[in-house]
Amino acid sequence: DVKVTQSSRYLVKRTGEKVFLECVQDMDHENMFWYRQDPGLGLRLIYFSYDVKMKEKGDIPEGYSVSREKKERFSLILESASTNQTSMYLCASSTPMGGGETQYFGPGTRLTVL
Amino acid sequence: DAKTTQPPSMDCAEGRAANLPCNHSTISGNEYVYWYRQIHSQGPQYIIHGLKNNETNEMASLIITEDRKSSTLILPHATLRDTAVYYCIVRVPGGFKTIFGAGTRLFVKA
């Protein structure tokens, strides 16, 4: 089974802190993604990566950066956390399958910024 | 990627089949139909996908109409653990953006 793990299920940080969210997948997938999920807004794509050291902005990249130094690991960085970044953060990885491309999600990190 | 329309919520009795509809009238020829579900406080879980033929796996069946403008996800014997939000998505293979709409909140009742 594909496994996508995230470093924390729950995280509480203070405004202005630098925050690192880590994601690791064990299936050698090329593509990895970071989403945030908020009530009434659904899942929104922050950044994605289609290869090591490659990254592309998603729909809401402002206030975030990412790092992919190894194929299995994709990190989301909040340079200076703000209260409006309180959210559920979801990591996913994907690979082509059966003609399509299926994303597999981690359990999520619920981040609260005080 | 084409947009999808799903009912906001549905109920189903435990042990009965749950039939979740999805409209995707603007789907183009190379777009696949995907279904995911999200159980409360967990990440979305892949269920099934298809292009134009009906598909079945150990979790569910996917019925796509001949004109591909709509589809139905069937959970043949719903259990309480199937209570979740179900998302219908269409996307092109190799496309990086997966747009999750509001989905259908399925309540399975004993």
Interface residues (C-beta under 8 A of the other chain):
Chain A: V4 N31 F33 G42 L43 L45 F48 Y50 E56 G58 D59 L90 C91 A92 P96 G98 G99 G100 E101 T102 Q103 Y104 F105 G106 P107 G108 R110
Chain B: Y32 Y34 Y36 S41 Q42 G43 P44 Q45 Y46 H49 L51 R91 P93 G94 G95 F96 K97 T98 F100 G101 A102 G103
